[in-house]
């Protein structure tokens, strides 16, 4: 199953010069765990609630988010499958991955929680099949 079939398309984004305060407000108001930092519709970084707590803790609210974000964001192609996705989660020790098209433009985001949700549904389907035998 390609990632584009299960990714979240409505990604919360910010620009590198936006302030820490602005990004924290986005995290809170949108009830998300991360904001993808973009330039020309391409992800250039990511900032998570954990980044804010650890790296942004003693920063002024007007600090540009580019000073706190994780640069070199790990991405995955919208055409890749779940196997490639789970390997990236494991190999990089991350919980969220922006999804890009062949030109590198941001198309969505996917998290470990999204995969757990999918697997729970799949397991429920299997249990239903076993019980009906």
SULMOGI-V513104 format. One record per residue. N is the residue number from 1. RES is the residue in one small letter. D_FIRST is the distance of its C-alpha to the first C-alpha in Angstrom with 1 decimal. Layout:
n=N res=RES d_first=D_FIRST
n=N res=RES d_first=D_FIRST
This chain:
n=1 res=x d_first=0.0
n=2 res=x d_first=3.8
n=3 res=x d_first=6.5
n=4 res=x d_first=8.4
n=5 res=x d_first=7.0
n=6 res=x d_first=8.3
n=7 res=x d_first=11.0
n=8 res=x d_first=14.6
n=9 res=x d_first=16.2
n=10 res=x d_first=19.8
n=11 res=x d_first=20.6
n=12 res=x d_first=24.2
n=13 res=x d_first=25.8
n=14 res=x d_first=29.3
n=15 res=x d_first=31.3
n=16 res=x d_first=32.9
n=17 res=x d_first=36.4
n=18 res=x d_first=35.6
n=19 res=x d_first=37.5
n=20 res=x d_first=36.4
n=21 res=x d_first=37.8
n=22 res=x d_first=35.7
n=23 res=x d_first=32.4
n=24 res=x d_first=33.5
n=25 res=x d_first=34.2
n=26 res=x d_first=30.7
n=27 res=x d_first=29.2
n=28 res=x d_first=31.6
n=29 res=x d_first=31.6
n=30 res=x d_first=27.8
n=31 res=x d_first=27.3
n=32 res=x d_first=24.7
n=33 res=x d_first=24.7
n=34 res=x d_first=24.5
n=35 res=x d_first=25.4
n=36 res=x d_first=24.0
n=37 res=x d_first=27.0
n=38 res=x d_first=26.7
n=39 res=x d_first=28.9
n=40 res=x d_first=28.3
n=41 res=x d_first=25.0
n=42 res=x d_first=23.8
n=43 res=x d_first=23.3
n=44 res=x d_first=26.3
n=45 res=x d_first=26.3
n=46 res=x d_first=25.3
n=47 res=x d_first=27.7
n=48 res=x d_first=26.9
n=49 res=x d_first=29.2
n=50 res=x d_first=30.0
n=51 res=x d_first=31.0
n=52 res=x d_first=33.3
n=53 res=x d_first=34.9
n=54 res=x d_first=35.5
n=55 res=x d_first=36.1
n=56 res=x d_first=37.1
n=57 res=x d_first=39.4
n=58 res=x d_first=42.6
n=59 res=x d_first=41.7
n=60 res=x d_first=43.4
n=61 res=x d_first=41.5
n=62 res=x d_first=42.0
n=63 res=x d_first=40.4
n=64 res=x d_first=37.8
n=65 res=x d_first=34.3
n=66 res=x d_first=34.0
n=67 res=x d_first=36.4
n=68 res=x d_first=34.2
n=69 res=x d_first=30.6
n=70 res=x d_first=28.6
n=71 res=x d_first=28.6
n=72 res=x d_first=26.3
n=73 res=x d_first=23.2
n=74 res=x d_first=20.1
n=75 res=x d_first=17.2
n=76 res=x d_first=13.7
n=77 res=x d_first=12.5
n=78 res=x d_first=10.3
n=79 res=x d_first=8.6
n=80 res=x d_first=8.1
n=81 res=x d_first=5.5
n=82 res=x d_first=6.7
n=83 res=x d_first=9.3
n=84 res=x d_first=10.9
n=85 res=x d_first=11.0
n=86 res=x d_first=12.7
n=87 res=x d_first=15.0
n=88 res=x d_first=16.1
n=89 res=x d_first=16.9
n=90 res=x d_first=18.9
n=91 res=x d_first=20.6
n=92 res=x d_first=21.7
n=93 res=x d_first=22.5
n=94 res=x d_first=20.9
n=95 res=x d_first=19.3
n=96 res=x d_first=18.0
n=97 res=x d_first=16.5
n=98 res=x d_first=16.9
n=99 res=x d_first=14.3
n=100 res=x d_first=15.9
n=101 res=x d_first=15.9
n=102 res=x d_first=17.4
n=103 res=x d_first=20.8
n=104 res=x d_first=20.2
n=105 res=x d_first=20.6
n=106 res=x d_first=19.2
n=107 res=x d_first=16.5
n=108 res=x d_first=15.5
n=109 res=x d_first=15.4
n=110 res=x d_first=13.5
n=111 res=x d_first=15.4
n=112 res=x d_first=15.6
n=113 res=x d_first=16.7
n=114 res=x d_first=13.6
n=115 res=x d_first=11.7
n=116 res=x d_first=14.7
n=117 res=x d_first=14.6
n=118 res=x d_first=11.1
n=119 res=x d_first=12.4
n=120 res=x d_first=15.7
n=121 res=x d_first=14.4
n=122 res=x d_first=12.6
n=123 res=x d_first=15.8
n=124 res=x d_first=17.9
n=125 res=x d_first=16.4
n=126 res=x d_first=17.2
n=127 res=x d_first=20.6
n=128 res=x d_first=21.2
n=129 res=x d_first=20.6
n=130 res=x d_first=22.9
n=131 res=x d_first=25.5
n=132 res=x d_first=25.6
n=133 res=x d_first=26.5
